[in-house]
Amino acid sequence: MSNTTRHDSWDWFYPRQTQDSEMLQQLGFIPGFKDFLMLRQVHALEHATVWVLSNLGKNQNSSQDNETLGGLSTEQGFFLYGDINSEKLKQAVRIALTRLKKGDWDLALHPRCGTNSSVAIALTTGMVLTAHLMLPREPIGQLLGMGLATMTASYLAPEIGMSVQKYVTTSIPFNLKIGDIAKTADRWGRSAHFVRLQWQNLQ
């Protein structure tokens, strides 16, 4: 997939290099706002790293997903789970950050992201409850209505989930600087690599 094609999917929203720095200057007085901005950028780089690792050594524009890899973003960096070579991970993080900054923005989105699952659950619950409340109480009508609501939610959820990722839970990591990358364990004791990231303000 070419960079031009990737740009098309961000149609009316073109990230600017200093946008998060400017927002932080204006709204930095809000408790936790910097952490929120940081987390969005970390989340995008986590996704991009998974894509790059899945396709390292293949065509740069390949988009195969290695489902054995998973990640978890924090305000300090992200955990990456799976059978990962440390040196390849370091290479992948650098490549992912460079490609995102150069405009390969769809790398920030991932279909296996927890955002998509959360959107699917919320949408299904909302539509099923709406069908239950609006339809007649007789059993067959209720079952048909809830079944239709569930199928409709399943159809809509992937697209809506990707939009929520794009505009809410990720942001292009213009402010991120790569720190240490090392094997570790997460708070639940699971083996992982942790990619530590640092925030740098841009003017």
Sequence and secondary structure as in RCSB ss.txt:
>XXXX:A:sequence
MSNTTRHDSWDWFYPRQTQDSEMLQQLGFIPGFKDFLMLRQVHALEHATVWVLSNLGKNQNSSQDNETLGGLSTE
QGFFLYGDINSEKLKQAVRIALTRLKKGDWDLALHPRCGTNSSVAIALTTGMVLTAHLMLPREPIGQLLGMGLAT
MTASYLAPEIGMSVQKYVTTSIPFNLKIGDIAKTADRWGRSAHFVRLQWQNLQ
>XXXX:A:secstr
  HHHHHHTTTT    TTHHHHHHHHHTTSTTHHHHHHHHHHHHHHHHHHHHHHHTTS TT     TT EEEE S
SEEEEESS  HHHHHHHHHHHHHHHHTT GGGG  TT HHHHHHHHHHHHHHHHHHHHHS SSHHHHHHHHHHHH
HHHHHHHHHHHHHHIIIII    TTEEEEEEEEEE TT  EEEEEEEEE    
